[in-house]
Amino acid sequence: MNDNNHLSIQKIYSIILPLIDKLYNEYNYSEITKQEYNAIIMSTISQNINNLENTKSDYLNTYFERYFITNLNEYVTSKMSNEKNSYRIISNYINNNIKLSNDYENCLEQFRKIIRFFNNLNYNPQPDLYINLINSNEIMNNLLKIIIDNNLQQNNIQQIFYGEISNSILEIYCDLNQIDLPENLSRTTTDTQLNEQILNAHYDRDMLQKYYKAISQPLLTKEEEINLFNKKASGDRLARKELIERNLKLVVSIANRYRIDNVPFFDIIEDGNLGLIKAIEKYDVTKNCKFSTYATWWIRREIVNSLKYQSKNVKISNNFFARIHKYREIEKELTIKLGRVPSIGEIAQELGLNINDVILIKDILKDTISLNENIKEDADETLIDFIASNDDVEQDAIDSISNRNLICLLKNNLSPKEFNILTMSFGLNGSNRYTDNAIGKKLGVTRQYINLVKQRALLKAKRMLDDENNNDILPKIKSKKRNEV
């Protein structure tokens, strides 16, 4: 674009001024100061100046708002560093933005608005915060009362249980108000259900049966639970041990929801057991919340924290991994409810996310490639065979992929965006190399998105090498490897 078409910073600021005034009022709940707010504005402009300068005036607000809200939400989340600050900010949001009425449909929409608020901040509060919100925030309490009462009367309460955050809030409300939920919404899987799941397991079936038999003790009654926690508070280690042993079945039932092919199931159970121990240390019997409801949050957190490192080659943030799990849950629930595969738009609406975010999640769930994977099913050669055996493996991989024939093949078969990102990532054709973060800033997208496109492009490259018609390029790459060794 011609320099004369570039927008100056002053022009950009004048165009977005009405938008930033509007957003400041919307974010009043966060207690953000004008000084902090202006600093985020200038930071957003400087981070994305290349994209903003070259954006048509008509679209400037749209582009700026996307970057700005991301930065704003990250800043608000950073202010929620302890339970006291978190409670105050969330309460402010509810009091300023949630309109209570006696109309059930309106209440349900307001509740979903709260869930979207948590999702947009990528924030999943600890159960103690939910307890305090329900007990102390009148709007939250009345909102949940109308929703629960209506659904109990209509006998369709399961329809409002559609995600981890909503489940936690609704279950804690029911615990605090001594409302019994239908058995199909119980956190604890029955013995019969678990035995069926074990019999249907693809691996470790015998070990699972032995483990489950060893932990199959009766669940604690409420009186037994309170008695054991009181003993534990007095320093009774045997009481603590019994609390752990009598709740191990809860861990297995939760861990089973997170079972994936490339992580041993016993590793998932072990992580869940660590979460159970943390829950036992933090639980307060005086708050009248069932221990199983309280412990579920901690068990799930430990499992998710571990899986985000074990289940993918690409590192995924804690909050984004939680989004991925919610996506899987919502997709399954909508498939059952609708009797068909839900559209991306329907999933986005339930998650409270925009369609682009859901597309990104869906793409991340696709398999990544391994350097130890065979090039062809009937050959022993793997991708790593074409990378020189050197300490600087990545540099050697770059040198190998720089083969002219291969670059030509990539250019002809990849999309311009994929080829451009690979070129910048690996310095193809002698160009400069950039980090994912730097490429993201250049293109106006997130680092995670760049990583995703790069993985997808590499997968396409591998498929090209699978093609019999392209075998002529393999000897050239291999011969280069032998010369360098």
N, C-alpha and C positions, 0 to 999 in steps of 0.2 A: 504494500500500500504506500502511496506517496506520502512524504512527510507532511504535506499540506493538509492531508486528511486525518492526521493524528490529533487526538483530543488532548489538550493540556490538562494538567492536574487541576488547575482552577476551574476549567470547563467541566471536567468530570464531577468535581465537588458541587458545582452549581446545579448540575442535572440531578444528582442523587440526594440533594438537600431535603426535599419533601419526604423522600423515602426514609432517610435516617432519623428525621424528626418523628415520623410515624412509628418506626421500630423502637425508638427510645421510650415512647409511651407504653408500647407493648411489653417491654422488658423492665418496666418499673418495679415489678415484683422482686427482681434480683438484687435490688438496692445498689445497682451499679451507679457510680458517680459520673458526672459529665466529663471529668478529666479521663477516667478510665475508658469511657465510651468513645471519646475523641481519639484516644490512643489506638483503640481497636480499628476505628475507621481508617486512620492513616496507615496502620500496619496492613490492613486488607488492601488498600490502594497500592502500597509499595510492593506487596507480595505478587500482585496480579497486574502491575502497571502495563506490561506488554499487551496483555489481552484486552484490558480496558481501553487503552489508547487506540486500538484498532477496531473497537466495537462501534457499530453505528449507534447514534444517539438514541434511536427508538428502542434499542435492546439493552442499553446500558444498565438501566435499573434492574432488569431481570438477571443479568450476569453478576452485577455487584451484590445483589441481595443474596444470591446463592453462596458466594464466598463469604460474605459478611455474617450471615446467620450461622454458618459453620463455626467461624471464629468466635462469635458471641456465645454460642452454646458451649463451646469448649471452655470459655472463660467462666461462664456461670457454673459449670460443673466443677471447675477448679476452686470456686468459692465454697462449694459444699464439702469442705474437708473434714467436718465432724458432724455428729448427729444434731447438735444444737443449731448450727448454721443451716444444715439441710432441712431441718424441720421448719425453720423460719422462712426460708426461701420457698419451699413447696407450699406452705400454708398461705404465704402472700399470693402465690400464683392462683391457688384455689379460690381465695377470697376475692381476688380481682377479676378472675376470668370465668368462673363457673357460676352459671345462672340456675338456681334451684327452682323447680316448680313441681306441681303434683302430677304432671303429665309423664307417664312412664317412658314413652319414646324419647322425650326430651332429656329425661334423666339418664337414659342409656347412652345417648349421644354425648352428654356432658361427662359421663364416666369414661367413654372412649377418648374424649378430649384429654382427660388426665393421663390416660395410658400413652397417648401420642406425645404428651409433654415429656414423660419419662423416656420414651423411645428416642425422641429428638435430642435429648441430652445424653443419650446412651448411658442412662443411670438406672441401676436396679438397687433400690434401697435395702438395707438390712431389715429383717422382720421387726426389730425393736422400733424402727421409725414408722412402719405401718401401724403398729399398735398405738403409738403416741398420736398419730394423725387421726385414727378412728376414734380414740378416746377424747381427743382435745379439740378437733376441728369440727364445728357443728355442721357446716355444709357437707363435708365428707361423710359424716355419720348419717345425716338425713338422706343424702343421695343414695347411699348403700342400702339403707332401710327400705326405701321405696322400690329399688331394683330387686332386692332379695324377696320382699313380701309379695310383690307381683308375680315373680317367677315361681315361688312356692305354691301360690294359689293356682297358677296355670299348669303346674306340674311339668315345667319345661326349663328348670333351672340350669340344666347342663348346657343350654344354648349360650349362656353368658360366660362360660368358662372356656376361653379360647386362647390363652397365652399365659406365660409364666407370671408376669406382673399382675395381670387381672386375677389369676388364680390365687396368688398369694394374698392380695387385698381382700378378696371375697371370702376366702377360707378363714383368714384371721378374724374378719368381721363375724362370721358364723361362730367361731370358737368363743369370741368375747361375749356373744349374745346367746350362747348355748343353743345354737340351732344345728340340728343334725342334718348333714348332707346325705343325699342318696348314695348307696353303696358304690355305684359306678363312678362317683367322683372322689372316692376315698384315695388318699395318698398311698396307702399300704395295699399292695397287691395280695390277693388271697393265696393261701397255700396251693389251692387247685390251679389257679392261674400261673403261679410261678413254676409249678411242676410241669405244666403244659409248655411253658416257655423254655424250660431246660430240655425237655424231650425234643423240642423243635430246633435246638441249638445246632449250628453247623460244626462246632468244634468244642472241645473241653467238656463234653457231655457227662462223662463219668466223674470227672473232678468236680463239676458243678453239683451233681447229685450228692456226692460225698460232703461237699461244703455245706450245701443247703440242709442236709440231714443233721450236720453238726451244730447248726445255728437255729434249728427249728424248736425254739422255746416259745411258750405262750406269750402273747403281747401283754404288756403291763396294763393293769387297770389304772384309772385315774388316781385312786387312793394309793396304790403301790408306787406309782410314779412320784407323787408328792412326798411320800415317806422316804423314798430312796434319795431324792434331791435334798431333802432336809438333812439326811444322814451325811450325804456327800459334803454339804456346806459345813458340817462339823468336822470334816477331815477324814471321814470313813472311806478308805480306799476300796474296800470290798463293795460298798454301795456304788461307787463310780464304775467298778468293773462290771457289776450286774447291769447297770444302765447301758453300758456299751453292748454287752452280750445280748440283752433282750431287744435291742433295736437294730441288730445286724440285718434282719430280714427287710427292714425299711430301706437300708442301703442297697440291697440287691434289687428290690423292686424299682428304685429310682435309676440305678446304674443300667438296668435293662433297657431303659428308654434311650440311652446314649450309646448302645452297642454299635460298633462299626467294624468293618472287616479287617482293617489294617492295624487295630490296637487290641491286644489280648484283653479278654473280658475281665480276667482277674486283676489286671492293672487298673481298670476302671473301678472295680469294687474296692480295691485298696485305697484309691484316691477318695472314694466316697466315705470309707471308714474314717479317714483323717478329718473329713468334714463333720462326721457324726461326733467325733471327740471334741472338736471345737464348739459345736452346738451345746454339748453337755456342759462345757466350761462356762458358757455365756448365758445359759437359760435361767430365767427368773420365774419361779413358780407363782409369784404374787401377781403376775400380769394376766393370768387366766387364759393364756393361749396354749392350745394343745402342743405337747412337745413334738409330735410328729410333723405338725404344720411348721413349727419353728425350725426344726432340724433340716427339713427339706431344702430350705434356702442354702444352708451351709454345705450340705452334701452336694447339692447341684453345683455350687460355686467351685468347690475343690475339683470336681470332675471336669467342669468346663475349663478351668485354668490349666489342667493337665492336658486335656485333649487338644487344646488350641496349639500346643507345641508338638504333639505326637501324631496328629491325624493328617497334617498337610505339610508338604515341602515348603510352601510359602508361609511365612509367619503372619498370623492374623491377630489383631488386637483383641483383648478380652471382651470389650463391648461388642465388637463386630462379630465375634464368635457367638455371643449370645443372640445376636440378630439372626445368624445362620440357623441356630437351633429353633428359634421362633418361626422362621420361614418353614422349616421342615414340619413343625407341629401344625401350623396353619394350613399348609398344603394338604396334609393328611386329613385334617378335620373337614376342610372344605370339599375334598374329594368324596368323603363319606356323606356329607350333608347334601351336596349337589348331585351326587351319582355320576360325576364326570371329573375330568382333570380341570381344576380351576384355571382361569386366565391370570396373566400377570397383574392385570388391573384389579381383579377381585382379591388377589393376595395382598397387593399394595394397600387396598382400602382397609382390610382387616388388620394389617400390621401398622397402619398409620404412617406409611412411608410413600415417597414418590416412586413412580414406575422405574426410573433410572436406577434407584438404589436396589430395587428388587431384581432388576436385570443383572446388576453387578453381583448380588448374592447368588443368583442362579448360575452365573458363569463361574464363580469361585468354587461352587460345588462340583464342577467338572474335574475329571482326573488331571493331575499334573504328570509330567513324564520323569522317568528316572534314567540316569546315565547308565545304569546297569541293565536296562531293558534291551532285549534282543532287537537288532535292526529288522531281522526277518525271522519268522517262526522256525524255518528249517536251517537256520545258520547260528553259529555260536558267537558271532560278532555282536558287540554291544556298542552303544553310543560312546562309551568311555574309551573304546578301542581306537577311536578316531581323534582322541585328545592326547597330546604328548605327555609322557610320564615325567612330570616336572613339578617342583613345589608350587610354582605359580600355575595351577591348573586352569584357572579362568583365563589367563593371558594366552595359554596354549590353545584353549578352546576357541578364543577369538582369532588366533592366527590360522587355525584350521578352517574356520568358517569363512575366512577371507578369500578362500579359493574363488577365482573369477567365475568359474562355471556355476558354483553353488550360489554365488551372489545373484547371478543372472536368473537362476531358477527361482530364488526367493522373490526377486522383484516381480517376476512374471506370475507368481502364484499366490503371493500374499497381498492383502489389501494395502493401499498406500500408507494407511495409519500403522499397520503392523510392521511393514518394512521400515518405515521411518523410525519407529520406536526401537526396533532391533539395531538399526544403523547407529542411533545415538547411544544405545546401551553398550554395544560391543565395539564401537569405533570402526565400523566396516568401511572399506574403500579409503582407509587412511584418515577418516574423519575423527574429530574429538569425541572422547567418551564422556558420558554424563551419568550421574546417579539417577535412580528412579525419582527421587525427590526433585532434582533439577529439571528432569524431563516433564514431570507433572506440572511444575510452575510454568514452563515454556508453553505447554499445551492447555493449561487451565483446568487440569483434572488432578485427582488425588494420586499419591504415590502407590496406593494399593491397586488403583485401576491400571497404572502403568505396568505394575508387576503382573497383573492378570493378563493384559494384552500380550506381554512378552512371553508368558507361559503358553498362551494359546498359539502364538506364532511359532514357538519352538516345537509344539506338538504337531503343527502343520508341516514343519520342516522335516520332522521324523517320518511323517506319513509319505512325504515326497520321496524320501530315501527308500521307503518300502516298495515303491513303484518299480517294476522290472524295467520300465523304459528309461529310468534314470540311473541304472547301475553303472553307467560309464563314468559317472563323476566320483564313484567311491574309490577306485584305485588311485586317482589323483590326490584325494585327501589322505589316504593311507600312506602313500609314498612320501608325502610331506612330513607325516608323523615320523616315519622311519628315519628320514634324513636328519630331523631335529634331535631324535634320540641318539 
